[in-house]
């Protein structure tokens, strides 16, 4: 029987009331599998200490409190929210206000609940769009998708190809009621200028747009 390499058991034999034995994974093996799954999903170790939805940071702004409550509500009603494809667009030009951390809270809980999830940086997504069509196929149909640092780098106005592909990706996911979580440094007007009002019009029904200015979420 395969072991986890940590407790040298991997599985525990549990006997039920009728005397039948069943192999059940040990807790350390479950934890190892979870860590591997988080790595593969892009939920990196840097953020993991901050992913408890109940944690708060002293001195939170009203906007941070509003987002924190909205994320807690989403997680508390996760199945219903995923089924209808609800997502978020969190924005703030400042670093460290908790945009990425809060969306990763949702991703982490969804992963533990059995959904397929993926976090990808916008630059990495652009590279995939251009050079890795097979990977793009996998990303566009993942259960819960998070795109981090949308608009963080690059030209003031994206070239036609990335903008068109982003439009395609959003339309594909929203039409199939697949939640999409977006973290950006772009204010709504800047987003419109860079990607066009047509893209943001897709948000209307399924993506909640919320500002997140305030204190450094991890440094306070």
Steps between C-alpha positions, in 0.01 A plus 500: 500500500639843404620719788523878529868507595429704810315273738603184305138392484322702235176318564323383813293183511162582651268218605127572478226355722458198274871416521596613151829689468540812287821685413473870588768759425697629798479874571862572406453339159187710445700810592779411259247453219342835586836680485575346160154598373550858624836523322346374177209745532726801555411549868858567599660467849549878528123547541400188692544644852240768415225287344279447804173677406447587868828690538498880500765771484500790750409837353311368199337765284127495432570363152714219640231413754238494225709266284587281797130461584409436136764226474388342828140497372613346170692225679210437737272441201770355273302231319212732410737775387711268284193349337386840370852609398543794739842667505686812612703786355704650787702810418749738659815663366675442833683174572422280796143608574376140488361458148698188418473358852121526512449339161740223601284443809216409264728287283641312802156419641374396155800268457432334835134464400600299193482761221771532240670839549781701347675828577704654218684831463382716209840491331507121521149488358603719205794267434267200512256673263776551244714188530311222680153440352460165677568661838253777418233237434557358848500843668182627338296207633641476853232503771608826667755721322694786655701750290743702710659837423271570206639814333804507728749532218515568131392777268235750597270334255531129437560382145204361314595134547523483885195721532301283259614182677406641840157587360470146364609343830248701703215436258579128498501474878205728572281327243572171678448647849860440606620738774784736407690697765701804389754704699620821336675831558269664246218729607181438295568796266857379441370151430259637240781694333730198486262217415192679370154547647379189321709275722384658825138486385536123538540555875149632552324183611767269640806700611477731800725806464641622834775751588756391759709795612640495852774368728764240413312176564807288576734763641285640779 
